[in-house]
Amino acid sequence: MKWLRRLGYLVLALAVIGAGAYFWLVVDASGPSDGEYAIDMAEVRQLAASMPGDKAQEIRVERISAFKMPRTAMIAGDGWGEVDVPVYSYQVAFVDKEIVIDTAIDGVAAIAQKDPNFDGAAYARMQAAMIKASSIVITHEHPDHIGGLVAHPALSMVLGHTQLTQEQVNHPEKMFGLKFPEGALANYKPLSYDRVHAIAPGVVVIKAAGHTPGSQLVFVQLANGKEILFLGDVAWRHENVDRVLTRARLVSWWFLGEDRDAVLHQLAALKTLQETEPALVVVPGHDIDKMGEILQSGALVSGFK
């Protein structure tokens, strides 16, 4: 019977190791909650006011598609229940121009795959808005944010007013197989800046490398004084900021290859910012519940024009 006892000990040891690995990779949300990352709102507002011209009148949003994901993938330790993950694009509307923030997914691929959550009409409005936009800004280089740009039928035209950053251009591997056509970026001059940069009256981009090397926040101050901060995927849901919790390690490291510690530093800074700037409207990357609240408040309006 000794071999049975030894086998039992081995099974028990493997179970303990497996449980520990599961807890660490899927459940555990610990990590550094503070660090050197900070957002100087005085500096950001000064830059927002530094460019001549009228600020934007409103910001419009289109929901292009959606998928589902376990909650623990979005917030470590939150269980395996599924949550809707919408994919958005935004249009910052001035009196005489528009800026598009994020371009959602590759619509050509979505149609080919018969994606039931893909909104073809919304995608068409976004693609039309990209042509007439004065500028296109991408929060980061993942396919659900840059896909509509890569697949645009008039890519050479829209690239002329697209402000991809140097980091976004330098890391095509973060596009997870999505590729610009051969030679499309051959003569492209990316945006290079240190920490913060104004791109239009009231509009400032803020570096936030971590989720990807090219991740950035986008701050918009409207003509009426309302301020909105687009987080990209630093936070998929508003709870990431509220609780200073990010994705499970399995998702952060295995699937995304992100700098999880950097993201936690950014979430801690955003939590502090939320407490010191309660009027600031913070827009997470994929939060259907928070988006409903924001639309109801009127800070964003539904539908591109």
C-alpha positions in Angstrom: 0.0 0.0 0.0 3.0 2.3 0.2 2.8 3.2 -3.5 -0.9 4.2 -3.1 0.0 6.4 -0.2 2.8 8.0 -2.3 0.5 8.4 -5.2 -2.0 10.2 -2.9 0.6 12.5 -1.7 1.7 13.3 -5.3 -1.9 14.0 -6.3 -2.4 16.2 -3.3 0.9 18.1 -4.0 -0.1 18.6 -7.6 -3.6 19.9 -6.5 -2.0 22.4 -4.1 0.4 23.6 -6.8 -2.4 23.8 -9.4 -4.6 25.7 -7.0 -1.8 28.1 -6.2 -1.1 28.6 -9.9 -4.7 29.2 -10.6 -5.1 31.7 -7.8 -1.9 33.6 -8.9 -2.8 33.6 -12.7 -6.5 34.1 -12.6 -7.7 35.3 -9.2 -5.0 37.3 -7.5 -5.3 41.1 -8.1 -2.3 42.2 -6.1 0.5 44.4 -7.5 2.0 47.8 -7.2 -0.8 50.4 -6.7 1.4 53.4 -6.9 4.4 54.5 -8.8 5.9 57.3 -10.9 3.0 57.7 -13.3 1.0 60.9 -12.8 -1.1 63.3 -14.8 -0.5 67.0 -14.3 -3.9 68.5 -15.1 -2.6 72.0 -14.9 -0.1 71.2 -17.6 -2.7 69.4 -19.7 -5.2 72.3 -19.4 -2.4 74.8 -20.3 -1.7 72.8 -23.4 -5.4 72.5 -24.3 -5.6 76.2 -24.2 -2.4 76.8 -26.1 -3.7 76.2 -29.5 -5.7 79.0 -31.2 -9.2 78.4 -32.3 -12.6 77.4 -30.9 -12.9 74.2 -28.9 -15.1 71.3 -29.9 -18.9 71.6 -29.5 -19.7 67.9 -28.7 -18.3 64.4 -28.8 -20.2 61.6 -30.7 -19.9 57.9 -30.2 -20.6 54.9 -32.4 -20.8 51.3 -31.1 -19.3 49.3 -34.0 -19.3 45.8 -32.6 -19.2 43.8 -29.4 -18.0 40.5 -28.0 -18.2 38.8 -24.6 -15.5 38.1 -22.1 -15.3 36.5 -18.6 -15.3 39.2 -15.8 -12.1 37.8 -14.4 -10.4 38.6 -17.7 -11.3 42.2 -17.3 -11.0 42.5 -13.5 -8.8 39.8 -11.8 -10.8 37.6 -9.4 -14.3 38.7 -10.5 -15.5 35.3 -11.5 -16.3 33.6 -14.8 -19.6 35.2 -15.6 -19.6 36.8 -19.0 -19.9 40.5 -19.6 -20.5 42.5 -22.8 -17.5 44.1 -24.3 -18.5 46.8 -26.8 -16.2 48.3 -29.4 -16.5 52.1 -29.9 -15.3 54.9 -32.1 -15.6 58.6 -31.2 -16.0 61.8 -33.2 -14.9 65.1 -31.6 -17.0 67.7 -33.4 -15.8 71.3 -33.9 -17.7 74.0 -35.8 -15.5 73.5 -38.8 -13.9 70.1 -38.4 -13.9 66.7 -36.7 -11.4 64.4 -35.0 -11.9 60.7 -34.9 -10.6 58.8 -31.9 -10.2 55.1 -32.4 -11.4 53.2 -35.5 -12.8 49.9 -34.0 -12.4 46.6 -35.8 -11.6 45.5 -39.4 -15.1 45.7 -40.9 -14.2 43.7 -44.0 -13.2 40.8 -41.8 -16.3 41.2 -39.6 -18.5 40.9 -42.7 -16.6 38.0 -44.1 -17.0 36.2 -40.7 -20.6 37.1 -40.5 -20.1 38.7 -37.0 -23.7 39.0 -35.6 -22.6 41.9 -33.3 -21.1 44.0 -36.1 -23.1 47.1 -37.0 -22.5 47.7 -40.7 -24.3 51.1 -40.7 -22.3 52.4 -37.8 -19.1 51.2 -39.4 -20.0 53.0 -42.7 -20.7 56.2 -40.8 -17.3 55.9 -39.0 -15.4 55.2 -42.3 -17.1 58.3 -43.9 -16.2 60.4 -40.9 -12.6 59.2 -41.2 -12.4 60.6 -44.7 -13.6 64.1 -43.8 -11.8 64.2 -40.4 -9.1 66.8 -39.9 -7.3 64.2 -37.7 -7.5 60.6 -36.6 -6.0 59.5 -33.3 -5.6 56.0 -32.0 -5.4 55.2 -28.3 -3.3 52.1 -29.0 -2.4 49.6 -31.6 -4.8 46.6 -30.9 -7.1 45.4 -33.7 -10.3 46.6 -32.0 -9.0 50.2 -32.0 -6.9 50.4 -35.2 -8.7 47.9 -37.4 -11.0 50.4 -39.2 -8.0 52.4 -40.2 -6.0 49.5 -41.5 -9.0 48.2 -43.5 -10.1 51.6 -44.9 -10.6 51.5 -48.7 -9.1 55.0 -49.0 -6.2 54.3 -46.7 -3.7 56.5 -48.4 -6.1 59.4 -48.1 -6.9 58.9 -44.4 -3.3 58.2 -43.4 -2.5 61.8 -44.5 -4.4 63.1 -41.5 -3.9 60.2 -39.1 -1.5 60.8 -36.2 -0.1 57.4 -35.3 2.6 57.8 -32.8 6.2 56.6 -33.2 5.5 53.8 -30.7 2.4 52.6 -32.5 4.2 52.4 -35.8 7.2 50.7 -34.2 5.2 47.8 -32.7 3.1 46.1 -35.4 3.3 42.9 -33.4 0.7 44.4 -31.0 -1.8 44.4 -33.9 -2.0 40.6 -33.4 -1.8 39.6 -37.1 -3.6 42.7 -38.5 -1.3 44.3 -41.0 -1.2 47.5 -43.1 -0.9 46.8 -46.8 2.7 46.4 -48.0 4.4 49.8 -48.2 1.5 51.8 -46.8 3.7 53.3 -44.1 6.8 53.6 -46.2 6.8 57.5 -46.2 4.7 58.0 -43.2 5.9 60.4 -40.6 4.6 59.4 -37.1 3.9 61.7 -34.2 6.7 61.8 -31.7 6.2 63.6 -28.4 7.3 63.5 -24.8 4.6 62.9 -22.2 1.9 65.3 -23.4 1.1 66.9 -26.7 -1.7 69.2 -28.0 -3.2 68.2 -31.3 -6.1 70.7 -31.6 -7.8 73.4 -29.5 -8.8 71.6 -26.3 -7.4 68.2 -27.3 -4.3 66.7 -25.7 -2.8 63.3 -26.0 -1.0 61.8 -22.9 1.4 58.9 -23.0 0.4 55.9 -21.1 2.6 53.0 -22.2 1.8 49.7 -20.5 -1.2 48.0 -22.1 0.8 48.5 -25.3 4.0 50.5 -26.0 1.9 53.0 -27.9 -0.9 53.4 -25.5 -2.1 57.0 -24.9 -4.9 58.8 -23.2 -6.9 61.5 -25.0 -8.1 64.6 -23.1 -10.8 66.8 -24.6 -12.0 70.1 -23.2 -15.2 71.2 -24.9 -16.3 74.8 -25.6 -18.8 74.5 -22.7 -16.0 73.6 -20.3 -16.9 69.9 -20.0 -13.8 67.7 -19.8 -13.6 64.1 -21.0 -10.6 61.7 -20.7 -10.5 58.7 -23.0 -8.6 55.9 -21.4 -8.2 53.5 -24.3 -7.6 50.1 -22.7 -5.7 51.2 -19.7 -9.1 50.4 -18.1 -11.5 48.1 -19.9 -14.2 48.9 -17.3 -14.7 51.8 -14.9 -14.3 49.4 -12.0 -10.6 49.0 -13.0 -10.1 52.6 -11.9 -12.5 52.6 -9.0 -10.9 49.5 -7.4 -7.4 50.0 -8.9 -7.6 46.4 -10.3 -6.5 45.3 -13.7 -6.8 42.1 -15.7 -5.9 38.6 -14.5 -2.2 37.8 -15.0 -3.1 35.1 -17.4 -4.7 37.7 -19.7 -2.1 40.4 -19.1 0.9 38.2 -19.7 -0.2 35.3 -21.8 -2.7 36.9 -24.2 -1.8 40.6 -24.2 1.9 40.7 -23.3 1.3 44.0 -21.4 3.3 45.6 -18.7 0.8 44.9 -15.9 2.7 46.9 -13.2 2.7 50.0 -15.5 -1.0 49.6 -16.0 -1.6 49.3 -12.2 0.5 52.5 -11.7 -1.7 54.3 -14.3 -4.9 53.0 -12.7 -3.7 54.3 -9.3 -3.0 57.7 -10.8 -6.4 57.8 -12.5 -8.1 56.9 -9.2 -6.3 59.9 -7.6 -7.3 62.0 -10.6 -10.9 60.9 -10.3 -11.0 61.9 -6.6 -9.3 65.3 -7.2 -11.2 66.1 -10.4 -14.8 64.7 -9.8 -16.2 66.7 -12.8 -13.8 65.0 -15.2 -15.7 62.4 -17.3 -13.5 59.3 -17.6 -14.3 56.9 -20.6 -13.0 53.4 -20.2 -12.3 51.3 -23.3 -15.1 48.8 -23.2 -17.6 49.5 -20.5 -21.2 49.1 -21.7 -22.7 50.2 -18.3 -20.5 53.3 -17.9 -21.2 54.3 -21.5 -24.9 54.2 -20.7 -24.4 56.6 -17.8 -22.2 58.9 -19.9 -24.7 59.1 -22.7 -27.5 59.7 -20.3 -25.5 62.6 -18.8 -25.1 64.2 -22.2 -21.3 64.3 -22.0 -21.3 62.1 -25.2 -24.0 61.9 -27.8 -24.9 58.8 -29.8 -24.2 58.7 -33.6 -21.7 60.2 -36.0 -22.9 63.0 -38.3 
